Amino acid sequence: MARLVCELTGHERAALCNTGSEAVLGALRIARTVTGRNTVVLFTGSYHGINDEVIVRGTRKHTAVPAAPGILRNTSENVLVLDYGTDESLEIIRSRAHELAAVLVEPVQSRRPDFQPVDFLKEVRKITADAGSVLIFDEVITGFRAHPGGTQAMFGIHADLATYGKVVGGGYPIGVMAGKREYMDALDGGHWQYGDDSIPTVGVTYFAGTFVRHPLTLAAAKASLEHMKQQGPALQQGLNDRTSAMAAEINAFCEEVGAPIRIKHFASMWRTHFEQDHPLQDLLFAMMRSRGIHILDNFPCFFTTAHSETDFQAIIQAYKQSVLELQEAGMLPRKPAPVATGMDADKPLVPGARLGRDPSGRPAWYVPAPGGEGKYMKVES
């Protein structure tokens, strides 16, 4: 299974754990072991799991503070939080590269899948390589989902270490650390054996877990990887294209009806983005559930090859109907309906009628209501 990971991703060695969070923890521990440095760079908007050190938010001074109760402030003392994809962040990384153990990147952030700063990442790769810092790509979400080689293959950037999970396990819990031998050897000392003069070639850190390499999980992971190897990149590309088509159709519909909603996506990952704030807009998700489509409110969604064309169409129709229902209820703005041909304000349907709009926004003729000063009633044609 480890050989398959390396074959598909291009990494030299792979090691296993139970979750993506564990993989990130292990990668950071490896980076600090090999470099002998402490400071790690993270970026705003990224997500790296549940470890204390990465549940942080940045300050104006580019330091980090805990982002959840129960996390001690000293856990973030060696974390530098920067804005993702900016020239200012590049300058800070360049100026402090000599003290950085690692730069940890979620190359396509699940919170902002439409933002893919490839040139920024290429420059980070150059800076870290020159300074001996470890570039870590967190591909727990994008790895194997977007492409067999993940975003590293898509962007032409090879990280020193990468973390994987989710897709690899085929539904079973798994995490994977993979990367260059000079770093991965910190888990076991590299190539050495008992009974001769060989010794560990690098300092060894500690990493272990009760269910690491669980045989049932590894059987599922091996089957998943073999399936991806057999199908080739076309497996992911077909799904990516289908996701793009769905997003394009929904976005065109929302544009047509004047709903400030867009689907933002990368590969087969997508999420709902509200372009304006409306108090009851999140009812969109409840309305979709009432139509048999469950989307966890404001979280990213993922298509798989198990989704059929029927599933795609059901999602699209539920989305459109739910948007229209929100608009009908006045919970989202809508594009005013055009005045129908022949409804000329100078040519009323009946004498004294005035042109207006009904509660649905459609044009209609109105006449003064009997006994109600300033009130009007709709003229039914």
C-alpha positions, 0 to 999 in steps of 0.5 A: 500500500505504501508503494502504491502511494509513492508510485501515484504521488512521486514521493520516495517514502510513505508512512501511515497513521489514522487521520489527517490530523495525525499526519499533519502532526507527524509531518511537523514533528519530522520537519522540526527534527530534521531542521532543528528549527522551531517556527512554522508558517501557516496561512489564514483560511487554511484548515489542518485538523484538530491539533492545538498548534494549528487551531489558531488565528493570526494577529496584526503582528503576524503571530498566532493565538488559539482559536478555540477554548481549552487551547493553551496560548503557549502552543502557538508560540512557534506559529507564524500566521500569514495571509495566503497568496500575497506579496507581503507574505512572500517577503516575510517568508523570505526574510525569516526563512533561515529560522523556519522549520516548515511552511505548511500549506493547504494549496487549495483551501476548502474554505476558498476553493476558487483561489489557486495562487500557483505562482505564489506557491512556486515562489514559496517552493524556491524560498524554502528550498534555498533556506533548507526549510521544509515545504509541507503540502496538506493534501488531506482533501485534495490528494488523490481527489483532484488528481492521482498526484494531487495538486502537486502534479496539477501545479507542477510543484513538489513538496518535501512532505505531504499529508493525505487521508480521506480518499485514500481509505475508501471510506475507512479512517486513514492518514498518510505522511509521504515525502523525500527520504531525507525527511521521512527517515526521521521516523525510523532512522533510514536504512539500517539493521541489527547485526552489523555496523549500520546505524540510523542515518538521521535523528529519530523522532517518536510517532506511534498509534494503536490502530496505525496500519490496521489491516482492514483499513489497509485492505480498503486503501490498497483496493482504492489505490489499485482502482485509481492506478488502473483507471488513471487520471481520467477517473478524476478528470471526468468527475472534475469536468462534471462538477464544473458543468454543474457549477456552471449551470447553477451559476448561470441560473442564479445570474438569470434570476438575480440570486446573489449565490454562486457555486465555487469549486476546485476539481470535484470539491464545491461549496455554496457562496453567498455574495451578499448577507441576508438574514435567512439565506441559510434556509437554502440548505433546509429547503434542499433537505426538504427536497431530498438533498442534504448539504451540510450548511456552509461546508464544502461538498464532494462528488465521487464517481459513485454519483450518477447523472441522475444524482447530479440532475436531482441536486441541480433541480433541488438547488434551483427550486430552493433558490426560487422558493427563497426569492418567492418568500422575500428572503433573497433578492430577485431580478425584476421581471421585465414589463410584458410587451403591450403593457404600455403605461400610457395605454391602460387596460381599463380607464384609470388603471395604473401599471404596477407590480404584484407581490411576485414582481410581475407587472400588473394593472391596478385601479383604485379600490372602492372605499379605500383612499390610496389603496388599489386592487389588481385588474384581472385580465 
